């Protein structure tokens, strides 16, 4: 169940990062509220996952999911650049997440 919590926390992290961008520095109410609610939910689910999973594994997976999710949203939704260097950096993050998951004991 810890991995389910962790994946859900990672998804919420992607949502709050995107909503924060859309809030324009917390000057737009609805995106700002979405940011705060999903941030709290993400932290809560991460804390549940950390009951079982090691800190290093849980936190790395959580932040990595957020980073890759935000990267992909930036490219596909916000028309950000997807040059070879950025894609290679994202691929390295994904490789690190895979290795971290494979090395997890819980």
MOKA-V484761 format. One record per backbone hydrogen bond with DSSP energy under -0.5 kcal/mol. NH is the residue of the N-H (numbers start at 0). CO is the residue of the C=O. E is the energy in kcal/mol with one decimal. If there is no record, write none. Layout:
NH|CO|E + NH|CO|E
This chain:
4|0|-2.3 + 5|1|-2.3 + 6|2|-2.6 + 7|3|-2.4 + 8|4|-2.5 + 9|5|-2.3 + 10|6|-2.3 + 11|7|-2.4 + 12|8|-1.9 + 13|9|-1.8 + 14|10|-2.1 + 15|11|-2.7 + 16|12|-2.1 + 17|13|-2.2 + 18|14|-2.9 + 19|15|-2.4 + 20|16|-1.8 + 21|17|-2.2 + 22|18|-1.3 + 23|20|-1.2 + 24|19|-0.7 + 26|22|-2.0 + 27|22|-1.5 + 28|26|-0.5 + 31|27|-1.8 + 32|28|-2.6 + 33|29|-2.6 + 34|30|-2.4 + 35|31|-2.2 + 36|32|-2.6 + 37|33|-2.6 + 38|34|-2.1 + 39|35|-2.2 + 40|36|-2.3 + 41|37|-2.5 + 42|38|-2.5 + 43|39|-2.5 + 44|40|-2.5 + 45|41|-2.4 + 46|42|-2.4 + 47|43|-1.7 + 48|44|-2.3 + 49|45|-2.2 + 50|47|-1.2 + 51|48|-1.4 + 52|48|-2.7 + 57|53|-2.8 + 58|54|-2.9 + 59|55|-1.6 + 60|56|-2.5 + 61|57|-2.5 + 62|58|-2.7 + 63|59|-2.4 + 64|60|-2.7 + 65|61|-2.0 + 66|62|-2.6 + 67|63|-2.8 + 68|64|-2.8 + 69|65|-2.6 + 70|66|-2.2 + 71|67|-2.7 + 72|68|-2.6 + 73|69|-2.5 + 74|70|-1.9 + 75|71|-3.1 + 76|72|-2.6 + 77|72|-1.7 + 78|74|-0.5 + 79|73|-2.9 + 86|82|-2.4 + 87|83|-2.4 + 88|84|-2.2 + 89|85|-2.3 + 90|86|-2.4 + 91|87|-2.0 + 92|88|-1.7 + 93|89|-2.4 + 94|90|-2.5 + 95|91|-2.3 + 96|92|-2.3 + 97|93|-2.3 + 98|94|-2.4 + 99|95|-2.5 + 100|96|-2.5 + 101|97|-2.6 + 102|98|-1.6 + 103|99|-0.6 + 103|100|-1.0
